[in-house]
Every structure is written in structure tokens, then in C-alpha cells.
Amino acid sequence: MVMMADSAFVDTNILLRAFNPVMNQHTQAETLIQNMWKDNAVLWISRQVIREYLVQVTHPRTLKIPLTIEQALQQIQVITTLFRVADETDEVTKQLLSLVQNFPTKGKQIHDANIVATMRAYGINTILTLNVADFKRFENTIEIITL
């Protein structure tokens, strides 16, 4: 049994599945988010997650029938009312620079480090993600919850 957190960051892959019933693992992702809310957890996303979400739902490799921009924007309007949205602040940048200096991080891994930097800047220590391996290097500073 996974202990639920007071607050948690929702990675794009969980958000994507929770809000798109045609995707594999939709029910599990939706249930995870619902259970977090039932336990009064505050769930966070970031501006980065919003951008990644828009990329994914409008791409034919993600959805057989990609959403139109209008449909995607409607989903984002709903999502931003349900989740707290972390902005990319100076503190996030400071945390990111510290993380990439102290953990072996390069290339596309910088995106994951930026999520952890955002979490640290906002005092969030738990992430909901399918990409456990991507966040493994930070596991001594964050809790990773997956499906």
C-alpha cells in the first residue's frame, strides 16, 4: 500500500491518461488522481506539463485521432481549474541549476530535472509518474508513485 502525500506533482504521462479515455491505463491513472483527491492531497502541474500535454494530445503517435487545438485547449481549461499550476520562477531555475550540477543529468533528462526543480521550489516531495526510471536519480529527494 502506497502512503498518500499531502501534495503531489502530476507528470504529463499520468495527466494524459487520466483525461483521455482512449489511452491505455486510463482507468488506473484516473483512479490514482481520484484517490489522491479523496485523501485531500493537493495536486500540482506546471507550465511545462501544460506544454507537454498539448504536444501529446495533438500528436498522431499519441492518439490515433489527435485532438484539435480547440479540443486540447478546452481540456487545458478544465485541467487548470482542477490542479494547482506551478509557474517557472527564479527559484525553479536556481533549483534546476543545482540539480544538474549535483546529479548526472544531460540532454532530454533536463526536462525531468526541471520537474524536480519545480517540485523543490514549491515544497512538493511526491511525483505521480509512469517514468520511474527518469526520476530514479532523484529518489533520495522525492517520493515516486506510479500505477
C-alpha positions as CSV (number, residue, x, y, z in Angstrom):
1,M,0.0,0.0,0.0
2,V,1.4,3.4,-1.0
3,M,1.2,6.2,1.6
4,M,-0.6,9.2,0.1
5,A,1.0,12.6,0.2
6,D,-0.3,15.9,1.3
7,S,0.6,17.3,-2.1
8,A,1.9,15.7,-5.3
9,F,3.1,16.7,-8.7
10,V,1.3,15.0,-11.6
11,D,3.6,14.2,-14.5
12,T,2.4,14.6,-18.1
13,N,2.0,10.8,-18.7
14,I,-0.4,10.4,-15.8
15,L,-2.4,13.5,-16.6
16,L,-2.6,12.4,-20.3
17,R,-4.0,9.0,-19.4
18,A,-6.4,10.3,-16.7
19,F,-8.1,12.8,-19.1
20,N,-8.1,10.7,-22.3
21,P,-10.3,7.5,-22.0
22,V,-9.0,6.1,-25.3
23,M,-5.5,5.7,-23.8
24,N,-4.1,2.5,-22.1
25,Q,-4.1,2.8,-18.3
26,H,-6.8,5.5,-18.4
27,T,-8.8,3.9,-15.5
28,Q,-5.7,3.4,-13.3
29,A,-4.4,6.9,-13.8
30,E,-7.9,8.4,-13.2
31,T,-8.3,6.3,-10.1
32,L,-4.9,7.3,-8.8
33,I,-5.8,11.0,-9.1
34,Q,-9.2,10.5,-7.6
35,N,-7.8,8.6,-4.7
36,M,-5.3,11.4,-4.0
37,W,-8.1,13.9,-4.0
38,K,-10.2,11.7,-1.7
39,D,-7.2,11.8,0.7
40,N,-7.2,15.6,0.4
41,A,-3.9,15.8,-1.4
42,V,-3.2,19.0,-3.3
43,L,-2.2,18.0,-6.9
44,W,0.1,20.2,-8.9
45,I,1.1,20.5,-12.5
46,S,3.4,23.1,-14.1
47,R,3.5,25.2,-17.2
48,Q,6.0,22.6,-18.6
49,V,3.4,19.9,-18.1
50,I,0.7,22.0,-19.9
51,R,3.1,22.4,-22.9
52,E,3.9,18.7,-23.0
53,Y,0.2,17.8,-22.6
54,L,-0.7,20.0,-25.6
55,V,2.1,18.4,-27.7
56,Q,0.9,14.9,-26.8
57,V,-2.8,15.2,-27.3
58,T,-2.4,16.8,-30.7
59,H,0.1,14.3,-32.0
60,P,-0.9,11.2,-34.0
61,R,1.7,9.0,-32.3
62,T,-0.1,9.5,-29.0
63,L,-3.8,9.4,-30.1
64,K,-5.0,7.7,-33.2
65,I,-7.3,10.6,-33.7
66,P,-5.4,13.6,-32.2
67,L,-7.4,16.3,-30.6
68,T,-7.9,19.6,-32.4
69,I,-6.3,22.6,-30.9
70,E,-9.8,23.7,-29.8
71,Q,-10.4,20.4,-28.0
72,A,-7.0,20.5,-26.4
73,L,-7.5,24.0,-25.2
74,Q,-10.9,23.0,-23.7
75,Q,-9.2,20.2,-21.8
76,I,-6.5,22.5,-20.5
77,Q,-9.2,24.9,-19.3
78,V,-10.7,22.1,-17.2
79,I,-7.3,20.8,-16.0
80,T,-6.1,24.2,-14.8
81,T,-9.2,24.5,-12.6
82,L,-8.6,21.1,-11.0
83,F,-4.9,21.3,-10.4
84,R,-2.6,24.0,-8.9
85,V,-0.3,25.3,-11.6
86,A,3.3,26.0,-10.6
87,D,5.0,28.8,-12.5
88,E,8.6,28.8,-13.7
89,T,10.2,31.2,-11.2
90,D,13.7,32.3,-10.4
91,E,13.7,29.7,-7.6
92,V,12.8,27.0,-10.0
93,T,15.8,28.0,-12.2
94,K,18.1,28.0,-9.1
95,Q,16.9,24.6,-8.1
96,L,17.4,23.3,-11.7
97,L,20.9,24.5,-11.9
98,S,21.7,22.9,-8.5
99,L,20.1,19.6,-9.6
100,V,22.0,19.4,-12.9
101,Q,25.2,20.2,-11.0
102,N,24.7,17.6,-8.3
103,F,23.0,14.7,-10.2
104,P,24.2,13.2,-13.5
105,T,21.8,15.0,-15.9
106,K,22.0,15.9,-19.5
107,G,20.1,16.2,-22.8
108,K,16.4,15.4,-22.5
109,Q,16.9,14.5,-18.8
110,I,16.9,18.2,-18.2
111,H,13.1,18.2,-18.6
112,D,12.8,15.7,-15.8
113,A,15.2,17.7,-13.6
114,N,13.1,20.8,-14.3
115,I,10.1,19.0,-12.9
116,V,12.0,18.1,-9.8
117,A,13.3,21.6,-9.5
118,T,9.7,22.9,-9.7
119,M,8.7,20.4,-7.0
120,R,11.5,21.6,-4.8
121,A,10.7,25.2,-5.3
122,Y,7.1,24.6,-4.4
123,G,7.8,22.3,-1.5
124,I,6.3,19.2,-3.2
125,N,8.1,15.9,-2.4
126,T,5.9,13.4,-4.3
127,I,5.5,12.8,-8.0
128,L,2.9,10.7,-9.8
129,T,4.6,9.3,-12.9
130,L,4.9,6.3,-15.3
131,N,8.5,7.2,-15.9
132,V,10.1,5.9,-12.7
133,A,13.5,5.4,-14.4
134,D,13.6,9.0,-15.4
135,F,13.2,10.2,-11.8
136,K,15.3,7.4,-10.1
137,R,18.4,9.6,-9.8
138,F,16.4,11.9,-7.6
139,E,14.8,9.2,-5.4
140,N,16.7,10.3,-2.3
141,T,14.9,13.7,-2.5
142,I,11.5,12.8,-3.8
143,E,8.9,10.0,-3.4
144,I,7.8,8.4,-6.7
145,I,4.3,6.9,-7.0
146,T,3.4,5.0,-10.2
147,L,0.4,2.9,-11.3
